[in-house]
Amino acid sequence: MITAWNPASVQVELSINESKNRELVAALDNLHLVHHETLGECADAMHSADAIEREESLAVEGTTRAIAVALGQQFGQYAIFEITPEE
């Protein structure tokens, strides 16, 4: 999963996050990668013990780890989320 929301972990306005995610969709389309809209969630202990941060994200099929990491870096992300089959 990759997102373009809140680059460098700096919270920005919703309109900016939506624009950045559209840019990410365009980048994935240019690479001919299949992607699906999804919602990433994680605890946000910096604001409250009960807080949950939600970010619109994209689940990407059939890419390599190197491409996913490069896209994350291009869009200012400190991390991406990878699911691999059990060995």
PDB file with SEQRES, HELIX, SHEET and CRYST1 records, atoms N, CA, C and O in Angstrom:
SEQRES   1 A   87  MET ILE THR ALA TRP ASN PRO ALA SER VAL GLN VAL GLU          
SEQRES   2 A   87  LEU SER ILE ASN GLU SER LYS ASN ARG GLU LEU VAL ALA          
SEQRES   3 A   87  ALA LEU ASP ASN LEU HIS LEU VAL HIS HIS GLU THR LEU          
SEQRES   4 A   87  GLY GLU CYS ALA ASP ALA MET HIS SER ALA ASP ALA ILE          
SEQRES   5 A   87  GLU ARG GLU GLU SER LEU ALA VAL GLU GLY THR THR ARG          
SEQRES   6 A   87  ALA ILE ALA VAL ALA LEU GLY GLN GLN PHE GLY GLN TYR          
SEQRES   7 A   87  ALA ILE PHE GLU ILE THR PRO GLU GLU                          
HELIX    1 AA1 PRO A    7  SER A    9  5                                   3    
HELIX    2 AA2 LEU A   14  ASN A   30  1                                  17    
HELIX    3 AA3 ARG A   65  GLN A   74  1                                  10    
SHEET    1 AA1 2 HIS A  35  ALA A  43  0                                        
SHEET    2 AA1 2 ILE A  52  VAL A  60 -1                                        
CRYST1    1.000    1.000    1.000  90.00  90.00  90.00 P 1           1          
ATOM      1  N   MET A   1       0.847  -1.164   0.000  1.00  0.00           N  
ATOM      2  CA  MET A   1       0.000   0.000   0.000  1.00  0.00           C  
ATOM      3  C   MET A   1       0.892   1.227   0.000  1.00  0.00           C  
ATOM      4  O   MET A   1       1.911   1.284   0.689  1.00  0.00           O  
ATOM      5  N   ILE A   2       0.485   2.196  -0.785  1.00  0.00           N  
ATOM      6  CA  ILE A   2       1.229   3.446  -0.891  1.00  0.00           C  
ATOM      7  C   ILE A   2       0.226   4.586  -0.783  1.00  0.00           C  
ATOM      8  O   ILE A   2      -0.895   4.491  -1.282  1.00  0.00           O  
ATOM      9  N   THR A   3       0.635   5.648  -0.138  1.00  0.00           N  
ATOM     10  CA  THR A   3      -0.181   6.851  -0.081  1.00  0.00           C  
ATOM     11  C   THR A   3       0.681   8.046  -0.458  1.00  0.00           C  
ATOM     12  O   THR A   3       1.909   7.970  -0.436  1.00  0.00           O  
ATOM     13  N   ALA A   4       0.038   9.132  -0.799  1.00  0.00           N  
ATOM     14  CA  ALA A   4       0.749  10.391  -1.023  1.00  0.00           C  
ATOM     15  C   ALA A   4       0.331  11.415   0.030  1.00  0.00           C  
ATOM     16  O   ALA A   4       0.750  12.571  -0.024  1.00  0.00           O  
ATOM     17  N   TRP A   5      -0.493  10.990   0.988  1.00  0.00           N  
ATOM     18  CA  TRP A   5      -0.996  11.891   2.031  1.00  0.00           C  
ATOM     19  C   TRP A   5       0.126  12.301   2.975  1.00  0.00           C  
ATOM     20  O   TRP A   5       1.046  11.531   3.251  1.00  0.00           O  
ATOM     21  N   ASN A   6       0.027  13.523   3.459  1.00  0.00           N  
ATOM     22  CA  ASN A   6       0.888  14.052   4.516  1.00  0.00           C  
ATOM     23  C   ASN A   6       2.369  13.737   4.303  1.00  0.00           C  
ATOM     24  O   ASN A   6       2.984  13.038   5.108  1.00  0.00           O  
ATOM     25  N   PRO A   7       2.941  14.262   3.201  1.00  0.00           N  
ATOM     26  CA  PRO A   7       4.362  13.999   2.928  1.00  0.00           C  
ATOM     27  C   PRO A   7       5.242  14.400   4.108  1.00  0.00           C  
ATOM     28  O   PRO A   7       4.989  15.396   4.786  1.00  0.00           O  
ATOM     29  N   ALA A   8       6.270  13.609   4.333  1.00  0.00           N  
ATOM     30  CA  ALA A   8       7.228  13.822   5.422  1.00  0.00           C  
ATOM     31  C   ALA A   8       6.529  13.887   6.778  1.00  0.00           C  
ATOM     32  O   ALA A   8       7.004  14.546   7.703  1.00  0.00           O  
ATOM     33  N   SER A   9       5.395  13.197   6.883  1.00  0.00           N  
ATOM     34  CA  SER A   9       4.611  13.125   8.116  1.00  0.00           C  
ATOM     35  C   SER A   9       4.133  14.493   8.603  1.00  0.00           C  
ATOM     36  O   SER A   9       3.900  14.688   9.796  1.00  0.00           O  
ATOM     37  N   VAL A  10       3.989  15.428   7.678  1.00  0.00           N  
ATOM     38  CA  VAL A  10       3.467  16.746   8.002  1.00  0.00           C  
ATOM     39  C   VAL A  10       2.021  16.800   7.530  1.00  0.00           C  
ATOM     40  O   VAL A  10       1.747  16.642   6.340  1.00  0.00           O  
ATOM     41  N   GLN A  11       1.100  17.022   8.454  1.00  0.00           N  
ATOM     42  CA  GLN A  11      -0.310  17.053   8.087  1.00  0.00           C  
ATOM     43  C   GLN A  11      -0.595  18.292   7.253  1.00  0.00           C  
ATOM     44  O   GLN A  11      -0.246  19.411   7.629  1.00  0.00           O  
ATOM     45  N   VAL A  12      -1.241  18.066   6.105  1.00  0.00           N  
ATOM     46  CA  VAL A  12      -1.618  19.151   5.206  1.00  0.00           C  
ATOM     47  C   VAL A  12      -3.129  19.108   4.988  1.00  0.00           C  
ATOM     48  O   VAL A  12      -3.802  18.164   5.405  1.00  0.00           O  
ATOM     49  N   GLU A  13      -3.645  20.130   4.338  1.00  0.00           N  
ATOM     50  CA  GLU A  13      -5.083  20.221   4.092  1.00  0.00           C  
ATOM     51  C   GLU A  13      -5.570  19.059   3.233  1.00  0.00           C  
ATOM     52  O   GLU A  13      -4.822  18.501   2.430  1.00  0.00           O  
ATOM     53  N   LEU A  14      -6.830  18.710   3.420  1.00  0.00           N  
ATOM     54  CA  LEU A  14      -7.448  17.615   2.676  1.00  0.00           C  
ATOM     55  C   LEU A  14      -7.286  17.806   1.175  1.00  0.00           C  
ATOM     56  O   LEU A  14      -6.968  16.851   0.466  1.00  0.00           O  
ATOM     57  N   SER A  15      -7.497  19.011   0.679  1.00  0.00           N  
ATOM     58  CA  SER A  15      -7.410  19.260  -0.765  1.00  0.00           C  
ATOM     59  C   SER A  15      -6.008  18.957  -1.304  1.00  0.00           C  
ATOM     60  O   SER A  15      -5.864  18.462  -2.422  1.00  0.00           O  
ATOM     61  N   ILE A  16      -4.984  19.253  -0.514  1.00  0.00           N  
ATOM     62  CA  ILE A  16      -3.610  18.960  -0.935  1.00  0.00           C  
ATOM     63  C   ILE A  16      -3.382  17.459  -0.940  1.00  0.00           C  
ATOM     64  O   ILE A  16      -2.783  16.932  -1.878  1.00  0.00           O  
ATOM     65  N   ASN A  17      -3.851  16.753   0.096  1.00  0.00           N  
ATOM     66  CA  ASN A  17      -3.721  15.297   0.141  1.00  0.00           C  
ATOM     67  C   ASN A  17      -4.425  14.651  -1.046  1.00  0.00           C  
ATOM     68  O   ASN A  17      -3.885  13.734  -1.665  1.00  0.00           O  
ATOM     69  N   GLU A  18      -5.618  15.119  -1.363  1.00  0.00           N  
ATOM     70  CA  GLU A  18      -6.362  14.548  -2.492  1.00  0.00           C  
ATOM     71  C   GLU A  18      -5.625  14.793  -3.810  1.00  0.00           C  
ATOM     72  O   GLU A  18      -5.569  13.912  -4.668  1.00  0.00           O  
ATOM     73  N   SER A  19      -5.066  15.983  -3.965  1.00  0.00           N  
ATOM     74  CA  SER A  19      -4.301  16.310  -5.166  1.00  0.00           C  
ATOM     75  C   SER A  19      -3.060  15.427  -5.290  1.00  0.00           C  
ATOM     76  O   SER A  19      -2.754  14.920  -6.369  1.00  0.00           O  
ATOM     77  N   LYS A  20      -2.352  15.251  -4.177  1.00  0.00           N  
ATOM     78  CA  LYS A  20      -1.146  14.409  -4.193  1.00  0.00           C  
ATOM     79  C   LYS A  20      -1.493  12.956  -4.522  1.00  0.00           C  
ATOM     80  O   LYS A  20      -0.750  12.285  -5.239  1.00  0.00           O  
ATOM     81  N   ASN A  21      -2.625  12.470  -3.995  1.00  0.00           N  
ATOM     82  CA  ASN A  21      -3.016  11.091  -4.311  1.00  0.00           C  
ATOM     83  C   ASN A  21      -3.390  10.951  -5.784  1.00  0.00           C  
ATOM     84  O   ASN A  21      -3.134   9.910  -6.389  1.00  0.00           O  
ATOM     85  N   ARG A  22      -3.997  11.994  -6.372  1.00  0.00           N  
ATOM     86  CA  ARG A  22      -4.288  11.950  -7.816  1.00  0.00           C  
ATOM     87  C   ARG A  22      -2.987  11.876  -8.613  1.00  0.00           C  
ATOM     88  O   ARG A  22      -2.919  11.184  -9.628  1.00  0.00           O  
ATOM     89  N   GLU A  23      -1.964  12.581  -8.159  1.00  0.00           N  
ATOM     90  CA  GLU A  23      -0.653  12.500  -8.807  1.00  0.00           C  
ATOM     91  C   GLU A  23      -0.077  11.090  -8.689  1.00  0.00           C  
ATOM     92  O   GLU A  23       0.537  10.586  -9.630  1.00  0.00           O  
ATOM     93  N   LEU A  24      -0.272  10.465  -7.550  1.00  0.00           N  
ATOM     94  CA  LEU A  24       0.194   9.088  -7.356  1.00  0.00           C  
ATOM     95  C   LEU A  24      -0.551   8.144  -8.292  1.00  0.00           C  
ATOM     96  O   LEU A  24       0.061   7.264  -8.897  1.00  0.00           O  
ATOM     97  N   VAL A  25      -1.860   8.315  -8.419  1.00  0.00           N  
ATOM     98  CA  VAL A  25      -2.648   7.493  -9.355  1.00  0.00           C  
ATOM     99  C   VAL A  25      -2.098   7.648 -10.771  1.00  0.00           C  
ATOM    100  O   VAL A  25      -1.945   6.658 -11.486  1.00  0.00           O  
ATOM    101  N   ALA A  26      -1.801   8.876 -11.179  1.00  0.00           N  
ATOM    102  CA  ALA A  26      -1.248   9.116 -12.514  1.00  0.00           C  
ATOM    103  C   ALA A  26       0.094   8.415 -12.688  1.00  0.00           C  
ATOM    104  O   ALA A  26       0.365   7.849 -13.747  1.00  0.00           O  
ATOM    105  N   ALA A  27       0.939   8.449 -11.652  1.00  0.00           N  
ATOM    106  CA  ALA A  27       2.239   7.771 -11.720  1.00  0.00           C  
ATOM    107  C   ALA A  27       2.054   6.262 -11.864  1.00  0.00           C  
ATOM    108  O   ALA A  27       2.760   5.619 -12.641  1.00  0.00           O  
ATOM    109  N   LEU A  28       1.107   5.701 -11.119  1.00  0.00           N  
ATOM    110  CA  LEU A  28       0.836   4.257 -11.218  1.00  0.00           C  
ATOM    111  C   LEU A  28       0.275   3.914 -12.591  1.00  0.00           C  
ATOM    112  O   LEU A  28       0.640   2.896 -13.178  1.00  0.00           O  
ATOM    113  N   ASP A  29      -0.608   4.758 -13.100  1.00  0.00           N  
ATOM    114  CA  ASP A  29      -1.163   4.525 -14.438  1.00  0.00           C  
ATOM    115  C   ASP A  29      -0.063   4.569 -15.495  1.00  0.00           C  
ATOM    116  O   ASP A  29      -0.059   3.754 -16.417  1.00  0.00           O  
ATOM    117  N   ASN A  30       0.875   5.520 -15.368  1.00  0.00           N  
ATOM    118  CA  ASN A  30       1.987   5.619 -16.324  1.00  0.00           C  
ATOM    119  C   ASN A  30       2.863   4.372 -16.307  1.00  0.00           C  
ATOM    120  O   ASN A  30       3.473   4.020 -17.316  1.00  0.00           O  
ATOM    121  N   LEU A  31       2.921   3.703 -15.149  1.00  0.00           N  
ATOM    122  CA  LEU A  31       3.693   2.460 -15.023  1.00  0.00           C  
ATOM    123  C   LEU A  31       2.851   1.227 -15.356  1.00  0.00           C  
ATOM    124  O   LEU A  31       3.328   0.096 -15.270  1.00  0.00           O  
ATOM    125  N   HIS A  32       1.590   1.462 -15.737  1.00  0.00           N  
ATOM    126  CA  HIS A  32       0.647   0.382 -16.075  1.00  0.00           C  
ATOM    127  C   HIS A  32       0.464  -0.598 -14.920  1.00  0.00           C  
ATOM    128  O   HIS A  32       0.365  -1.808 -15.128  1.00  0.00           O  
ATOM    129  N   LEU A  33       0.420  -0.061 -13.696  1.00  0.00           N  
ATOM    130  CA  LEU A  33       0.222  -0.894 -12.514  1.00  0.00           C  
ATOM    131  C   LEU A  33      -1.241  -0.856 -12.085  1.00  0.00           C  
ATOM    132  O   LEU A  33      -1.851   0.210 -12.007  1.00  0.00           O  
ATOM    133  N   VAL A  34      -1.789  -2.024 -11.811  1.00  0.00           N  
ATOM    134  CA  VAL A  34      -3.156  -2.132 -11.314  1.00  0.00           C  
ATOM    135  C   VAL A  34      -3.173  -1.662  -9.866  1.00  0.00           C  
ATOM    136  O   VAL A  34      -2.320  -2.050  -9.068  1.00  0.00           O  
ATOM    137  N   HIS A  35      -4.153  -0.820  -9.533  1.00  0.00           N  
ATOM    138  CA  HIS A  35      -4.228  -0.307  -8.172  1.00  0.00           C  
ATOM    139  C   HIS A  35      -5.682  -0.190  -7.743  1.00  0.00           C  
ATOM    140  O   HIS A  35      -6.586  -0.068  -8.569  1.00  0.00           O  
ATOM    141  N   HIS A  36      -5.883  -0.228  -6.432  1.00  0.00           N  
ATOM    142  CA  HIS A  36      -7.224  -0.177  -5.838  1.00  0.00           C  
ATOM    143  C   HIS A  36      -7.201   0.815  -4.691  1.00  0.00           C  
ATOM    144  O   HIS A  36      -6.260   0.839  -3.898  1.00  0.00           O  
ATOM    145  N   GLU A  37      -8.247   1.637  -4.603  1.00  0.00           N  
ATOM    146  CA  GLU A  37      -8.347   2.574  -3.490  1.00  0.00           C  
ATOM    147  C   GLU A  37      -8.581   1.807  -2.199  1.00  0.00           C  
ATOM    148  O   GLU A  37      -9.340   0.838  -2.165  1.00  0.00           O  
ATOM    149  N   THR A  38      -7.929   2.246  -1.152  1.00  0.00           N  
ATOM    150  CA  THR A  38      -8.081   1.620   0.160  1.00  0.00           C  
ATOM    151  C   THR A  38      -7.871   2.681   1.231  1.00  0.00           C  
ATOM    152  O   THR A  38      -7.558   3.830   0.921  1.00  0.00           O  
ATOM    153  N   LEU A  39      -8.041   2.303   2.459  1.00  0.00           N  
ATOM    154  CA  LEU A  39      -7.886   3.234   3.568  1.00  0.00           C  
ATOM    155  C   LEU A  39      -6.874   2.667   4.553  1.00  0.00           C  
ATOM    156  O   LEU A  39      -7.080   1.594   5.120  1.00  0.00           O  
ATOM    157  N   GLY A  40      -5.786   3.390   4.751  1.00  0.00           N  
ATOM    158  CA  GLY A  40      -4.783   2.977   5.729  1.00  0.00           C  
ATOM    159  C   GLY A  40      -5.119   3.578   7.080  1.00  0.00           C  
ATOM    160  O   GLY A  40      -5.530   4.735   7.164  1.00  0.00           O  
ATOM    161  N   GLU A  41      -4.947   2.803   8.132  1.00  0.00           N  
ATOM    162  CA  GLU A  41      -5.219   3.280   9.494  1.00  0.00           C  
ATOM    163  C   GLU A  41      -4.060   2.909  10.402  1.00  0.00           C  
ATOM    164  O   GLU A  41      -3.444   1.854  10.253  1.00  0.00           O  
ATOM    165  N   CYS A  42      -3.774   3.804  11.351  1.00  0.00           N  
ATOM    166  CA  CYS A  42      -2.785   3.474  12.373  1.00  0.00           C  
ATOM    167  C   CYS A  42      -3.061   4.308  13.615  1.00  0.00           C  
ATOM    168  O   CYS A  42      -3.735   5.336  13.555  1.00  0.00           O  
ATOM    169  N   ALA A  43      -2.535   3.853  14.725  1.00  0.00           N  
ATOM    170  CA  ALA A  43      -2.678   4.598  15.970  1.00  0.00           C  
ATOM    171  C   ALA A  43      -1.922   5.911  15.846  1.00  0.00           C  
ATOM    172  O   ALA A  43      -0.860   5.978  15.228  1.00  0.00           O  
ATOM    173  N   ASP A  44      -2.481   6.942  16.439  1.00  0.00           N  
ATOM    174  CA  ASP A  44      -1.865   8.274  16.413  1.00  0.00           C  
ATOM    175  C   ASP A  44      -1.614   8.713  17.845  1.00  0.00           C  
ATOM    176  O   ASP A  44      -2.257   9.634  18.349  1.00  0.00           O  
ATOM    177  N   ALA A  45      -0.672   8.043  18.492  1.00  0.00           N  
ATOM    178  CA  ALA A  45      -0.403   8.284  19.906  1.00  0.00           C  
ATOM    179  C   ALA A  45       0.139   9.677  20.186  1.00  0.00           C  
ATOM    180  O   ALA A  45       0.139  10.115  21.336  1.00  0.00           O  
ATOM    181  N   MET A  46       0.603  10.385  19.157  1.00  0.00           N  
ATOM    182  CA  MET A  46       1.111  11.735  19.366  1.00  0.00           C  
ATOM    183  C   MET A  46      -0.008  12.698  19.775  1.00  0.00           C  
ATOM    184  O   MET A  46       0.235  13.699  20.450  1.00  0.00           O  
ATOM    185  N   HIS A  47      -1.247  12.377  19.350  1.00  0.00           N  
ATOM    186  CA  HIS A  47      -2.359  13.270  19.636  1.00  0.00           C  
ATOM    187  C   HIS A  47      -3.243  12.769  20.778  1.00  0.00           C  
ATOM    188  O   HIS A  47      -3.802  13.569  21.528  1.00  0.00           O  
ATOM    189  N   SER A  48      -3.369  11.455  20.908  1.00  0.00           N  
ATOM    190  CA  SER A  48      -4.205  10.882  21.959  1.00  0.00           C  
ATOM    191  C   SER A  48      -3.989   9.377  21.971  1.00  0.00           C  
ATOM    192  O   SER A  48      -3.701   8.776  20.937  1.00  0.00           O  
ATOM    193  N   ALA A  49      -4.128   8.779  23.129  1.00  0.00           N  
ATOM    194  CA  ALA A  49      -3.966   7.325  23.233  1.00  0.00           C  
ATOM    195  C   ALA A  49      -5.014   6.593  22.418  1.00  0.00           C  
ATOM    196  O   ALA A  49      -4.781   5.464  21.987  1.00  0.00           O  
ATOM    197  N   ASP A  50      -6.175   7.220  22.198  1.00  0.00           N  
ATOM    198  CA  ASP A  50      -7.268   6.579  21.461  1.00  0.00           C  
ATOM    199  C   ASP A  50      -7.341   7.012  20.000  1.00  0.00           C  
ATOM    200  O   ASP A  50      -8.174   6.497  19.254  1.00  0.00           O  
ATOM    201  N   ALA A  51      -6.498   7.934  19.577  1.00  0.00           N  
ATOM    202  CA  ALA A  51      -6.610   8.513  18.241  1.00  0.00           C  
ATOM    203  C   ALA A  51      -6.205   7.508  17.160  1.00  0.00           C  
ATOM    204  O   ALA A  51      -5.262   6.735  17.326  1.00  0.00           O  
ATOM    205  N   ILE A  52      -6.938   7.542  16.061  1.00  0.00           N  
ATOM    206  CA  ILE A  52      -6.636   6.737  14.884  1.00  0.00           C  
ATOM    207  C   ILE A  52      -6.448   7.693  13.712  1.00  0.00           C  
ATOM    208  O   ILE A  52      -7.290   8.556  13.462  1.00  0.00           O  
ATOM    209  N   GLU A  53      -5.353   7.534  13.006  1.00  0.00           N  
ATOM    210  CA  GLU A  53      -5.116   8.336  11.807  1.00  0.00           C  
ATOM    211  C   GLU A  53      -5.510   7.507  10.594  1.00  0.00           C  
ATOM    212  O   GLU A  53      -5.136   6.339  10.485  1.00  0.00           O  
ATOM    213  N   ARG A  54      -6.261   8.108   9.686  1.00  0.00           N  
ATOM    214  CA  ARG A  54      -6.700   7.432   8.474  1.00  0.00           C  
ATOM    215  C   ARG A  54      -6.195   8.191   7.265  1.00  0.00           C  
ATOM    216  O   ARG A  54      -6.294   9.417   7.204  1.00  0.00           O  
ATOM    217  N   GLU A  55      -5.655   7.461   6.305  1.00  0.00           N  
ATOM    218  CA  GLU A  55      -5.158   8.074   5.081  1.00  0.00           C  
ATOM    219  C   GLU A  55      -5.642   7.274   3.886  1.00  0.00           C  
ATOM    220  O   GLU A  55      -5.533   6.049   3.864  1.00  0.00           O  
ATOM    221  N   GLU A  56      -6.181   7.972   2.886  1.00  0.00           N  
ATOM    222  CA  GLU A  56      -6.530   7.300   1.644  1.00  0.00           C  
ATOM    223  C   GLU A  56      -5.233   6.786   1.029  1.00  0.00           C  
ATOM    224  O   GLU A  56      -4.231   7.498   0.963  1.00  0.00           O  
ATOM    225  N   SER A  57      -5.276   5.546   0.586  1.00  0.00           N  
ATOM    226  CA  SER A  57      -4.083   4.876   0.077  1.00  0.00           C  
ATOM    227  C   SER A  57      -4.444   4.094  -1.168  1.00  0.00           C  
ATOM    228  O   SER A  57      -5.605   4.042  -1.575  1.00  0.00           O  
ATOM    229  N   LEU A  58      -3.433   3.486  -1.767  1.00  0.00           N  
ATOM    230  CA  LEU A  58      -3.643   2.659  -2.948  1.00  0.00           C  
ATOM    231  C   LEU A  58      -2.945   1.317  -2.752  1.00  0.00           C  
ATOM    232  O   LEU A  58      -1.751   1.259  -2.459  1.00  0.00           O  
ATOM    233  N   ALA A  59      -3.705   0.249  -2.918  1.00  0.00           N  
ATOM    234  CA  ALA A  59      -3.126  -1.093  -2.935  1.00  0.00           C  
ATOM    235  C   ALA A  59      -2.678  -1.343  -4.368  1.00  0.00           C  
ATOM    236  O   ALA A  59      -3.471  -1.215  -5.300  1.00  0.00           O  
ATOM    237  N   VAL A  60      -1.421  -1.696  -4.545  1.00  0.00           N  
ATOM    238  CA  VAL A  60      -0.827  -1.826  -5.872  1.00  0.00           C  
ATOM    239  C   VAL A  60      -0.489  -3.287  -6.118  1.00  0.00           C  
ATOM    240  O   VAL A  60       0.152  -3.939  -5.293  1.00  0.00           O  
ATOM    241  N   GLU A  61      -0.929  -3.791  -7.265  1.00  0.00           N  
ATOM    242  CA  GLU A  61      -0.663  -5.187  -7.629  1.00  0.00           C  
ATOM    243  C   GLU A  61       0.534  -5.283  -8.568  1.00  0.00           C  
ATOM    244  O   GLU A  61       0.770  -4.400  -9.392  1.00  0.00           O  
ATOM    245  N   GLY A  62       1.278  -6.365  -8.426  1.00  0.00           N  
ATOM    246  CA  GLY A  62       2.272  -6.743  -9.420  1.00  0.00           C  
ATOM    247  C   GLY A  62       3.469  -5.829  -9.571  1.00  0.00           C  
ATOM    248  O   GLY A  62       4.072  -5.777 -10.643  1.00  0.00           O  
ATOM    249  N   THR A  63       3.822  -5.120  -8.536  1.00  0.00           N  
ATOM    250  CA  THR A  63       5.006  -4.273  -8.616  1.00  0.00           C  
ATOM    251  C   THR A  63       6.142  -4.917  -7.834  1.00  0.00           C  
ATOM    252  O   THR A  63       5.949  -5.915  -7.140  1.00  0.00           O  
ATOM    253  N   THR A  64       7.301  -4.344  -7.954  1.00  0.00           N  
ATOM    254  CA  THR A  64       8.436  -4.814  -7.172  1.00  0.00           C  
ATOM    255  C   THR A  64       8.579  -3.946  -5.931  1.00  0.00           C  
ATOM    256  O   THR A  64       8.048  -2.837  -5.867  1.00  0.00           O  
ATOM    257  N   ARG A  65       9.288  -4.455  -4.969  1.00  0.00           N  
ATOM    258  CA  ARG A  65       9.552  -3.668  -3.763  1.00  0.00           C  
ATOM    259  C   ARG A  65      10.317  -2.395  -4.131  1.00  0.00           C  
ATOM    260  O   ARG A  65      10.041  -1.328  -3.582  1.00  0.00           O  
ATOM    261  N   ALA A  66      11.269  -2.500  -5.048  1.00  0.00           N  
ATOM    262  CA  ALA A  66      12.076  -1.336  -5.431  1.00  0.00           C  
ATOM    263  C   ALA A  66      11.208  -0.230  -6.026  1.00  0.00           C  
ATOM    264  O   ALA A  66      11.389   0.944  -5.700  1.00  0.00           O  
ATOM    265  N   ILE A  67      10.271  -0.595  -6.891  1.00  0.00           N  
ATOM    266  CA  ILE A  67       9.383   0.408  -7.484  1.00  0.00           C  
ATOM    267  C   ILE A  67       8.481   1.010  -6.420  1.00  0.00           C  
ATOM    268  O   ILE A  67       8.272   2.223  -6.403  1.00  0.00           O  
ATOM    269  N   ALA A  68       7.944   0.184  -5.533  1.00  0.00           N  
ATOM    270  CA  ALA A  68       7.063   0.686  -4.477  1.00  0.00           C  
ATOM    271  C   ALA A  68       7.815   1.647  -3.561  1.00  0.00           C  
ATOM    272  O   ALA A  68       7.283   2.695  -3.194  1.00  0.00           O  
ATOM    273  N   VAL A  69       9.036   1.302  -3.194  1.00  0.00           N  
ATOM    274  CA  VAL A  69       9.841   2.177  -2.333  1.00  0.00           C  
ATOM    275  C   VAL A  69      10.152   3.483  -3.067  1.00  0.00           C  
ATOM    276  O   VAL A  69      10.079   4.559  -2.474  1.00  0.00           O  
ATOM    277  N   ALA A  70      10.495   3.393  -4.345  1.00  0.00           N  
ATOM    278  CA  ALA A  70      10.794   4.605  -5.121  1.00  0.00           C  
ATOM    279  C   ALA A  70       9.574   5.519  -5.203  1.00  0.00           C  
ATOM    280  O   ALA A  70       9.708   6.739  -5.107  1.00  0.00           O  
ATOM    281  N   LEU A  71       8.393   4.943  -5.379  1.00  0.00           N  
ATOM    282  CA  LEU A  71       7.170   5.752  -5.405  1.00  0.00           C  
ATOM    283  C   LEU A  71       6.915   6.394  -4.043  1.00  0.00           C  
ATOM    284  O   LEU A  71       6.543   7.565  -3.959  1.00  0.00           O  
ATOM    285  N   GLY A  72       7.116   5.627  -2.990  1.00  0.00           N  
ATOM    286  CA  GLY A  72       6.962   6.188  -1.656  1.00  0.00           C  
ATOM    287  C   GLY A  72       7.899   7.371  -1.443  1.00  0.00           C  
ATOM    288  O   GLY A  72       7.495   8.400  -0.900  1.00  0.00           O  
ATOM    289  N   GLN A  73       9.137   7.224  -1.868  1.00  0.00           N  
ATOM    290  CA  GLN A  73      10.106   8.311  -1.725  1.00  0.00           C  
ATOM    291  C   GLN A  73       9.717   9.513  -2.586  1.00  0.00           C  
ATOM    292  O   GLN A  73       9.827  10.659  -2.150  1.00  0.00           O  
ATOM    293  N   GLN A  74       9.264   9.244  -3.804  1.00  0.00           N  
ATOM    294  CA  GLN A  74       8.854  10.319  -4.711  1.00  0.00           C  
ATOM    295  C   GLN A  74       7.742  11.168  -4.098  1.00  0.00           C  
ATOM    296  O   GLN A  74       7.677  12.377  -4.320  1.00  0.00           O  
ATOM    297  N   PHE A  75       6.866  10.520  -3.323  1.00  0.00           N  
ATOM    298  CA  PHE A  75       5.736  11.217  -2.743  1.00  0.00           C  
ATOM    299  C   PHE A  75       5.953  11.550  -1.260  1.00  0.00           C  
ATOM    300  O   PHE A  75       4.999  11.831  -0.536  1.00  0.00           O  
ATOM    301  N   GLY A  76       7.209  11.515  -0.821  1.00  0.00           N  
ATOM    302  CA  GLY A  76       7.565  12.004   0.503  1.00  0.00           C  
ATOM    303  C   GLY A  76       7.149  11.122   1.659  1.00  0.00           C  
ATOM    304  O   GLY A  76       6.930  11.609   2.768  1.00  0.00           O  
ATOM    305  N   GLN A  77       7.036   9.822   1.409  1.00  0.00           N  
ATOM    306  CA  GLN A  77       6.597   8.909   2.460  1.00  0.00           C  
ATOM    307  C   GLN A  77       7.786   8.264   3.161  1.00  0.00           C  
ATOM    308  O   GLN A  77       8.783   7.917   2.528  1.00  0.00           O  
ATOM    309  N   TYR A  78       7.666   8.111   4.465  1.00  0.00           N  
ATOM    310  CA  TYR A  78       8.706   7.447   5.245  1.00  0.00           C  
ATOM    311  C   TYR A  78       8.543   5.924   5.223  1.00  0.00           C  
ATOM    312  O   TYR A  78       9.475   5.193   5.561  1.00  0.00           O  
ATOM    313  N   ALA A  79       7.361   5.449   4.826  1.00  0.00           N  
ATOM    314  CA  ALA A  79       7.113   4.007   4.826  1.00  0.00           C  
ATOM    315  C   ALA A  79       6.039   3.663   3.814  1.00  0.00           C  
ATOM    316  O   ALA A  79       5.198   4.491   3.464  1.00  0.00           O  
ATOM    317  N   ILE A  80       6.087   2.430   3.357  1.00  0.00           N  
ATOM    318  CA  ILE A  80       5.005   1.825   2.580  1.00  0.00           C  
ATOM    319  C   ILE A  80       4.637   0.540   3.305  1.00  0.00           C  
ATOM    320  O   ILE A  80       5.350   0.111   4.211  1.00  0.00           O  
ATOM    321  N   PHE A  81       3.539  -0.070   2.915  1.00  0.00           N  
ATOM    322  CA  PHE A  81       3.090  -1.298   3.563  1.00  0.00           C  
ATOM    323  C   PHE A  81       3.079  -2.399   2.513  1.00  0.00           C  
ATOM    324  O   PHE A  81       2.488  -2.238   1.445  1.00  0.00           O  
ATOM    325  N   GLU A  82       3.729  -3.511   2.813  1.00  0.00           N  
ATOM    326  CA  GLU A  82       3.837  -4.617   1.863  1.00  0.00           C  
ATOM    327  C   GLU A  82       3.203  -5.884   2.436  1.00  0.00           C  
ATOM    328  O   GLU A  82       3.396  -6.227   3.602  1.00  0.00           O  
ATOM    329  N   ILE A  83       2.456  -6.552   1.599  1.00  0.00           N  
ATOM    330  CA  ILE A  83       1.886  -7.860   1.957  1.00  0.00           C  
ATOM    331  C   ILE A  83       2.539  -8.881   1.044  1.00  0.00           C  
ATOM    332  O   ILE A  83       2.536  -8.729  -0.178  1.00  0.00           O  
ATOM    333  N   THR A  84       3.100  -9.923   1.646  1.00  0.00           N  
ATOM    334  CA  THR A  84       3.740 -10.981   0.860  1.00  0.00           C  
ATOM    335  C   THR A  84       3.076 -12.314   1.182  1.00  0.00           C  
ATOM    336  O   THR A  84       2.566 -12.505   2.287  1.00  0.00           O  
ATOM    337  N   PRO A  85       3.080 -13.232   0.228  1.00  0.00           N  
ATOM    338  CA  PRO A  85       2.496 -14.549   0.509  1.00  0.00           C  
ATOM    339  C   PRO A  85       3.342 -15.297   1.531  1.00  0.00           C  
ATOM    340  O   PRO A  85       4.553 -15.099   1.631  1.00  0.00           O  
ATOM    341  N   GLU A  86       2.676 -16.151   2.279  1.00  0.00           N  
ATOM    342  CA  GLU A  86       3.413 -16.975   3.257  1.00  0.00           C  
ATOM    343  C   GLU A  86       4.315 -17.937   2.511  1.00  0.00           C  
ATOM    344  O   GLU A  86       3.955 -18.443   1.448  1.00  0.00           O  
ATOM    345  N   GLU A  87       5.474 -18.185   3.062  1.00  0.00           N  
ATOM    346  CA  GLU A  87       6.418 -19.121   2.433  1.00  0.00           C  
ATOM    347  C   GLU A  87       6.275 -20.486   3.029  1.00  0.00           C  
ATOM    348  O   GLU A  87       6.984 -21.411   2.631  1.00  0.00           O  
TER     349      GLU A  87                                                      
END                                                                             
